[in-house]
Amino acid sequence: MEFDLIERIRRRVPARTDVVLGIGDDAAIVQVPADRQLVIATDTLNAGVHFPAATAPTDIGWKALAVNLSDLAAMGAQPAWCTLSLSVPHSNAAWLDGFHDGFLEISALHGVALVGGDTTSGPMSICVTVHGLVAPGEALRRDAARVGDDVWVSGTLGDAAAALRRLLPGPGEECAPLPCALRARLDRPTPRVGLGIALAGLANACIDVSDGLLADLGHICSASGVAGVVQLADLPTSPEMRSAYSAGERAVLQATGGDDYELCFTAPRSRRDKIEQLAVHAGTALTRIGHIHAGSGISARSADGESWLPASAGYQHFAG
């Protein structure tokens, strides 16, 4: 059954000329261009942690690859290849076909070749490793933010966290209607691959927002030895988010909710015009939300200038 599944997957995978040996052997062989460095990222998605158990298999397949492509986007890398390790409780052809429909749909959009992996029986867990290419010295990193930089973010924030809150209400909360646009942001995040590549030479430091804006910007500040300030009133908000939650609720979801998979980056003030032009060219909203200054740590300020301190800066897997 396992080898039937592997063959089922192999038949659906499009070819790339730089794949010397793909699915079917003990390991894959790919040809890395001589003028490029290899960028590698891995993410694991578990049922009930990274997606609700009732999520459609096509959406799970999409998200499994999308969150990894988002990591490549944050590095300014061009996606090339990926591997997939899939653990499922039992063999279900319809579910597996649906999963691969979503996985291969987004891989085709970004020219990614699935070159290998593993399939096992067990609790549902999906591990994807992506490989991208970048010119030497041009990768975006977390450790390059500078004092005086602006802080920018792509797209809108908080939509996925808002959807999850509606799907999994807390104690004393009632289930409420969930706008389709918010659910789509949870199930099918958009990796900003083209934007990440275009930010080379414009951004100093970059990260994708997966665990929460304050937590992830905090990683940039820690790696760069600087401090950051975020203005809550400037956080980009979708119409659906604005109509679904109060300003106070939005602040928590947008600043700490995570699962946005937007890019947060810093850049010198002198590049504001070029970044605004890039937003028009890329068709992706880019919003200036704060700045970098001397010191350490990350802080947020409300519309009236007061310091705003959430219970947590973002999601932590082992917080208990």
Secondary structure, DSSP 4 states (H G I P E B T S, - for coil): -HHHHHHHHHTTPPP-TTEEE-TTSSS-EE---TT-EEEEEEEEEEBTTTB-TT--HHHHHHHHHHHHHHHHHHHTPEEEEEEEEEEESS--HHHHHHHHHHHHHHHHHTTPEEEEEEEEESS-EEEEEEEEEE-TT---BSTT--TT-EEEEES-SSHHHHHHHHHS--TTPPP----HHHHHHHHS----HHHHHHTTTT-SEEEE-SS-HHHHHHHHHHHHT-EEEEEGGGS---HHHHHHS-HHHHHHHHHH------EEEEE-GGGHHHHHHHHHHHT--EEEEEEEESSSEEEEE-TTS-EE--S-SS--TT--
